[in-house]
Amino acid sequence: MRVIFMGTPEFARVVFEQLCEKYEIVAVCTQPDKPVGRKQILTPPPVKLAALARGIPVLQPQKLDSSVSEKLRLGAEAIIVVAYGKILPESILHIAPCINLHASILPAYRGASPIQQMILSDDREYGISIMRMDSGLDSGEILAIETMPRDDRATYTIVSQNLARLGGDTLCEVLAKLGEITPVPQDHSKATYCKKISKQDGLVDFSSARLVYKKWLAFNEWPGVYLTSGLKLFDIDLLRYSEAISQDLNKELATRGGLAGAGEICHIEPCVIACGDGECLVIGELQAPSKNRVNASVFLRSRGLQVGDKLC
């Protein structure tokens, strides 16, 4: 089967590599290179790099206009869309069947950040959906859904990798029997939506340990989590999960945290911070604005902070 692949980030690259093993990718369409990091270095998306390594032609249009539609008329039997980043116009939808892999159990979490939203929502299971695209936002008929159990300690990075592999396998199976599958309409009355993640979403306080922890899991790649002071928190764990603390000390700190105020330091090494809900967080590293990341305990000592002081 000859297919066109449209996708951009690492999630899409994983799926692209799986498809390349079984199908002929005649062209790739991905987002333009973007400036990355403090030095704003122009960086190609992961899918572009993977396609060029395989000698596959790459398109990077700013807009999906009629000229792009003409370039995609390559006799492909399907157009595969995985986290491309733009809604396809009718002119492309009519070239060939457009099949989309979406990282949620539709109709839940239509939109730009389904994996982060599954983590934030404490869903019992995660999953992917394969759908035949229409002109709406993730509203097409379902061709397949696959799920996997939630891992309470898995960051976005890990969940994304696992879902990409699951999605790639499922997508290959769907393409192999595409003519035999009866599409199932979504129940639009149950649809929920998620927005594009912004830097502001990473702002936290110590009122709820569980919320800070979930935000760390969801936003570990970007935007991370940080306090109003700009202090960034890394390698966050709930006290009850931490393997860096003995069972006896865990109980002692849990008791101490229940009596402490939000943001109060309960232990220096490892760094344990009390939260307003009576739970504690274990923080591995901290980073002050314009400074390097350092071990959290080293940071506390360098600032002269002690047990009973507040981290802010």
C-alpha positions in Angstrom: 0.0 0.0 0.0 1.3 3.5 -1.0 0.6 6.0 1.7 1.4 9.7 2.5 2.3 10.4 6.1 1.5 13.7 7.8 3.0 14.2 11.3 5.4 16.3 13.3 6.6 15.4 16.8 8.4 12.5 18.4 5.1 10.6 18.9 4.5 10.8 15.2 8.1 9.7 14.4 7.6 6.5 16.4 4.5 5.6 14.4 6.1 6.7 11.1 9.0 4.2 11.7 6.6 1.4 12.3 4.7 2.1 9.1 7.9 2.2 7.1 8.5 -1.4 7.9 5.2 -2.5 6.3 4.1 0.1 3.8 5.5 2.3 1.1 5.6 5.9 2.3 5.7 8.0 -0.9 5.9 11.5 0.8 5.9 13.1 4.2 4.2 16.4 5.1 5.3 17.9 8.4 5.4 21.3 10.1 8.2 23.9 9.2 11.4 23.9 11.2 11.1 26.0 14.4 13.5 27.9 16.7 14.3 25.9 19.8 15.9 26.7 23.2 17.4 29.9 24.6 19.6 30.4 21.5 16.5 29.8 19.2 18.3 27.4 17.0 16.2 26.5 13.9 15.4 22.8 14.5 13.7 20.3 12.1 10.8 18.2 13.5 11.5 14.6 14.4 9.4 13.2 11.5 11.4 15.3 9.0 14.7 13.9 10.2 13.4 10.3 10.1 12.0 10.8 6.5 15.2 12.3 5.2 17.2 9.4 6.7 15.1 7.1 4.6 15.3 9.2 1.4 11.6 10.0 1.5 10.5 13.4 0.0 9.4 16.0 2.7 7.0 18.9 2.4 6.9 21.6 5.1 4.2 24.0 4.0 3.2 27.1 6.1 -0.4 26.7 4.9 -2.3 23.8 3.5 -3.5 25.6 0.4 -4.4 24.3 -3.1 -0.8 24.1 -4.1 -0.1 21.6 -1.3 -3.1 19.5 -2.3 -1.8 19.3 -5.8 1.7 18.2 -4.6 0.0 15.4 -2.5 -1.8 13.9 -5.5 0.7 11.0 -5.8 -1.6 8.1 -6.3 -1.5 7.2 -2.6 -4.1 4.8 -1.3 -4.3 6.4 2.1 -3.1 9.6 3.9 -2.0 8.8 7.5 -2.2 11.7 9.9 -0.5 11.5 13.4 -0.1 14.7 15.5 0.4 16.8 12.4 -0.7 20.0 14.1 -3.3 21.5 11.6 -6.8 20.6 10.5 -6.9 19.3 7.0 -8.9 21.2 4.4 -11.5 19.4 2.2 -9.1 19.5 -0.7 -6.8 17.1 1.0 -9.5 15.0 2.6 -10.8 14.1 -0.9 -7.4 13.0 -2.3 -7.5 9.6 -0.5 -9.0 8.1 2.7 -7.4 10.1 5.5 -6.8 8.0 8.6 -5.9 9.7 11.9 -4.3 8.2 14.9 -5.4 10.2 18.0 -3.9 9.6 21.4 -7.1 9.3 23.5 -10.1 7.1 23.8 -12.5 9.1 21.6 -14.8 11.0 22.0 -12.9 12.0 25.1 -10.1 14.6 24.8 -10.5 15.8 21.2 -7.9 18.5 20.5 -4.3 19.3 21.0 -3.2 17.8 24.4 -5.0 14.4 24.9 -2.0 12.6 26.7 -1.5 15.4 29.2 -5.2 15.6 29.8 -5.5 11.8 30.4 -2.7 12.1 33.1 -4.2 15.2 34.7 -7.7 13.6 34.8 -6.4 10.4 36.6 -8.1 8.2 34.0 -8.1 4.5 34.9 -6.8 3.6 31.5 -5.1 5.3 28.6 -5.6 4.6 24.9 -5.6 5.5 21.2 -8.2 5.8 18.6 -7.9 5.2 14.8 -10.5 7.2 12.9 -11.6 8.0 9.3 -11.2 11.8 9.2 -13.9 14.3 8.4 -13.9 18.1 8.4 -14.4 18.3 12.1 -12.0 18.3 15.0 -11.3 14.6 15.9 -14.9 13.8 15.1 -14.6 11.1 12.4 -15.9 7.6 12.5 -13.9 5.1 14.6 -12.0 2.3 12.9 -10.3 0.9 16.1 -9.6 1.7 19.7 -6.9 0.1 21.9 -6.3 0.7 25.6 -3.6 0.1 28.2 -3.7 0.4 32.0 -2.7 3.6 33.7 0.7 3.7 35.4 0.5 6.1 38.4 4.1 7.0 38.1 4.6 7.3 34.3 5.5 10.8 33.0 4.2 12.2 29.7 7.4 11.0 28.0 6.8 7.4 29.0 3.1 7.4 28.3 3.6 9.1 24.9 6.2 6.4 23.9 3.9 3.6 25.0 0.9 5.0 23.3 2.9 5.7 20.1 4.0 2.0 19.9 0.5 0.8 20.7 -0.9 3.2 18.1 1.6 2.2 15.4 0.8 -1.5 15.9 -2.9 -0.8 15.7 -2.6 1.4 12.7 -0.8 -1.2 10.8 -3.5 -3.7 11.6 -6.2 -1.3 10.5 -4.5 -0.6 7.2 -4.1 -4.3 6.5 -7.8 -4.9 6.7 -9.2 -1.4 5.9 -11.8 -2.6 3.4 -13.2 -5.1 6.0 -13.8 -2.6 8.8 -17.2 -1.1 9.4 -16.6 2.5 10.8 -18.5 3.3 14.0 -19.8 6.9 14.5 -18.7 8.7 17.7 -21.2 9.7 20.3 -20.8 13.4 19.9 -22.9 14.1 23.0 -20.1 12.6 25.1 -17.3 14.6 23.5 -14.8 16.5 25.6 -12.0 18.8 24.5 -8.5 19.7 25.6 -6.6 22.9 24.7 -3.1 23.5 23.5 -0.7 23.6 26.5 0.7 27.0 27.5 3.6 27.9 29.7 1.1 29.2 32.3 -0.2 25.6 32.8 3.0 24.7 34.6 2.5 27.2 37.4 1.9 25.4 40.8 1.7 26.1 44.5 1.9 23.7 47.4 -1.8 23.6 48.2 -2.2 20.1 46.8 0.6 17.6 46.5 -1.4 15.4 44.2 -2.0 18.3 41.7 1.7 19.3 41.7 2.6 15.6 41.1 0.1 15.2 38.3 1.3 18.4 36.6 4.9 17.2 36.8 3.9 13.9 35.2 1.9 15.7 32.5 4.3 18.6 31.8 7.7 17.0 32.4 8.8 17.8 28.8 7.2 21.2 28.6 6.5 23.6 30.2 7.6 21.8 33.4 6.4 23.0 36.8 7.4 26.2 38.6 6.4 28.5 41.5 5.4 32.1 41.2 9.0 33.1 42.1 10.1 31.3 38.9 11.8 28.5 40.8 11.4 25.3 38.7 10.8 21.9 40.3 12.1 18.6 38.8 12.0 14.9 39.5 8.9 15.2 41.7 7.5 12.2 43.6 4.7 11.8 46.2 6.2 10.9 49.5 4.3 7.6 49.7 5.8 6.5 46.3 9.4 7.6 47.0 12.0 4.9 46.9 14.6 7.3 48.3 13.1 7.3 51.8 13.0 4.4 54.2 9.6 3.1 55.4 10.1 4.4 58.9 11.2 7.8 57.8 8.3 7.9 55.3 5.9 7.5 58.2 7.6 10.1 60.3 7.6 12.7 57.4 4.0 11.9 56.6 3.1 12.8 60.2 5.2 15.9 60.2 3.8 17.0 56.8 0.3 16.7 58.1 1.1 19.2 60.8 3.2 21.6 58.6 2.0 24.5 56.5 1.9 24.4 52.7 5.4 24.8 51.3 7.2 24.0 54.6 10.4 22.0 54.4 10.1 18.8 56.3 13.4 17.2 55.4 16.6 18.4 53.7 18.1 15.3 52.2 16.1 14.2 50.3 14.2 17.4 49.9 10.6 16.9 51.3 8.0 19.6 51.1 4.7 19.7 52.9 1.5 20.6 51.1 -1.8 22.0 52.2 -3.7 18.7 51.7 -1.6 17.0 54.3 0.6 15.1 51.8 4.3 15.7 51.0 6.3 15.9 47.9 9.9 14.6 47.4 11.7 17.0 45.0 14.9 15.8 43.3 16.2 19.0 41.7 15.5 22.8 41.7 16.4 25.5 39.3 16.3 29.2 40.1 15.7 31.7 37.3 18.7 32.0 35.0 20.6 29.4 37.0 21.5 25.8 36.4 19.5 22.8 37.7 21.0 21.5 41.0 20.3 18.8 43.5 17.4 20.0 45.7 19.2 19.4 48.9 22.3 21.3 47.7 20.0 24.2 46.7 18.4 24.3 50.2 21.7 24.4 51.9 23.1 27.0 49.5 20.2 29.3 50.4 20.6 28.6 54.2 17.1 27.0 54.3 16.3 24.6 57.1 13.5 22.3 58.3 10.5 24.5 59.1 11.4 27.2 56.5 9.2 27.6 53.5 10.2 27.0 49.9 8.9 29.7 47.7 
